[in-house]
Amino acid sequence: MTEPANLAAVAALRPDFLGFIFYPHSRRYVGAQLSKLKLDQLPAGIRKVGVFVDETTAQIRARVAEFGLDMVQLHGHETPAQCAELRQAGIPVIKAFGVGAEFDFAQLNPYVGQVDYFLFDTQGRQPGGNGTAFDWGLLTRYRLPVPYFLAGGLAPEHAPVLRNLQLPGLFALDLNSRFETAPGLKNTDLLGRMLNTLRP
Ligand SMILES: O=C(O)c1ccccc1NCC(=O)[C@H](O)[C@H](O)COP(=O)(O)O
């Protein structure tokens, strides 16, 4: 989210989470717009997620404090120790992993107990926001006690499948580039229809 009126329109749809990209190389980088978004005026109950890639703990903590973020989503090479540091500072952590044709679930083990959620995204050229889906069938092998967000190219045409998706540990769906009019600007009509379809 990068633009005040668009943010307000999306917030009115009452998503559970809203994401703000703090990665300067992303086309969705919130940058100087952030102070105009007035995050403190968003409806209570919508959690504000800061998305970071390979930032230091000190930088992340500073951003969380400055903008009142509720949690962070880490898309780089953040270690279990860094995740633990953030949690010790009272910041809930979502750790993202890129999934390709194959996925080594063993790499997740050191993060168990150090993160609140995983996020499974499609491996691609960028650390996130690539707009392509991976084979969700890989996640039938997931057995860890950490709930996860499913991400990566989720699109309107996936609605019927997503609505009935039964995967162990699946907690939430992350809708991004396939619901945009431009990078950082959501198509609120499309998003509203998707939420109506997905919600019971
Ligand atoms: O969206 C970005 O530009 C981005 C850049 C760098 C790191 C993370 C980023 N997005 C994080 C997300 O949670 C996206 O929703 C997720 O990657 C899925 O995006 P998409 O494939 O466009 O649906």
PDBQT file of the ligand as one rigid body, heavy atoms in Angstrom, charges set to zero:
ROOT
HETATM    1  O1  LIG A 301       5.697  -7.144  -3.333  1.00  0.00    +0.000 OA
HETATM    2  C1  LIG A 301       6.877  -6.789  -3.413  1.00  0.00    +0.000 C 
HETATM    3  O2  LIG A 301       7.247  -5.931  -4.250  1.00  0.00    +0.000 OA
HETATM    4  C2  LIG A 301       7.914  -7.382  -2.510  1.00  0.00    +0.000 A 
HETATM    5  C3  LIG A 301       9.242  -7.070  -2.734  1.00  0.00    +0.000 A 
HETATM    6  C4  LIG A 301      10.209  -7.577  -1.896  1.00  0.00    +0.000 A 
HETATM    7  C5  LIG A 301       9.885  -8.419  -0.867  1.00  0.00    +0.000 A 
HETATM    8  C6  LIG A 301       8.563  -8.745  -0.646  1.00  0.00    +0.000 A 
HETATM    9  C7  LIG A 301       7.567  -8.243  -1.465  1.00  0.00    +0.000 A 
HETATM   10  N1  LIG A 301       6.241  -8.611  -1.291  1.00  0.00    +0.000 N 
HETATM   11  C8  LIG A 301       5.844  -9.421  -0.203  1.00  0.00    +0.000 C 
HETATM   12  C9  LIG A 301       4.535 -10.058  -0.260  1.00  0.00    +0.000 C 
HETATM   13  O3  LIG A 301       4.026 -10.441   0.779  1.00  0.00    +0.000 OA
HETATM   14  C10 LIG A 301       3.806 -10.386  -1.516  1.00  0.00    +0.000 C 
HETATM   15  O4  LIG A 301       2.449 -10.307  -1.243  1.00  0.00    +0.000 OA
HETATM   16  C11 LIG A 301       4.201 -11.796  -1.949  1.00  0.00    +0.000 C 
HETATM   17  O5  LIG A 301       5.537 -11.763  -2.330  1.00  0.00    +0.000 OA
HETATM   18  C12 LIG A 301       3.336 -12.293  -3.131  1.00  0.00    +0.000 C 
HETATM   19  O6  LIG A 301       3.351 -11.368  -4.169  1.00  0.00    +0.000 OA
HETATM   20  P1  LIG A 301       2.642 -11.709  -5.576  1.00  0.00    +0.000 P 
HETATM   21  O7  LIG A 301       3.389 -12.833  -6.197  1.00  0.00    +0.000 OA
HETATM   22  O8  LIG A 301       2.740 -10.447  -6.335  1.00  0.00    +0.000 OA
HETATM   23  O9  LIG A 301       1.228 -12.067  -5.298  1.00  0.00    +0.000 OA
ENDROOT
TORSDOF 0
